[in-house]
Amino acid sequence: MTLLENEVKLDLFTESVLLTNYRITQEDGNSHKISIFLEKISSIERQHKSKLIFLFLGIFFVIIGLFLSIGAIFVPEIYIELQLFGITMPLFLGIILIIVFFLTRRGMIIVSPDGGKKLNIKLNRKIPNERIEEFITKIQSAKLKRAMS
C-alpha cells in the first residue's frame, strides 16, 4: 500500500488491514481495496457471525432422534421396524450439525463510515481478544488525535 504524504503506519492488524494516522485500509490483493479516513468513521462494531441453519437443523434432528428413541422404548414395534440405525442416525446427525454451527462461528470487526461501504474485518480464532480490543482502541485513539489536529 502506498502511503500519503506525512502518513505513518500505526498498526498492521492482519496481512490485509492497515491502520495509519490518516485512514484504515483493507486490501485483498489487487482486486479489492477499501480505505476509510479516520474522521469519516461513525462506528466500530465487534460481532460474531454464524450460520443459524446448522443450529436449527441440528436441534430439529436431535428432537426427531429423541422422539424415535423414546417411541422405541414404549412401542417396541417401532424399534424392530427402524432398527438401531434409523433411531440413532437423526440424533447423531443433529449432534454433528450443532458442532458444525459452533465451528463455523466467526468474529468480525465492522468499521462503518458515515456514508460509503463498511469495512468488514474477518477475525480468525488465533487472534486473542486482547489484541482485538487493542486494535479497536488504536482506531479510536487515532480518530481522536486526527479530530484534535
Buried (B, 14 or more C-beta within 10 A) or exposed (E): EEBEEEEEEBBEBEEBBBBBBBBBBBBEEEEEEBBBBBEBBEEBEBEEBEEEEBBEBBBBBBEBBBEBBEBBEEEEEBBEEBEEEBBBBBBBBBBEBBEBBEEEEBBEBBBBBEEEEEBBBEBEEEBEEEEBEEBBEBBEEBBEEBEEE
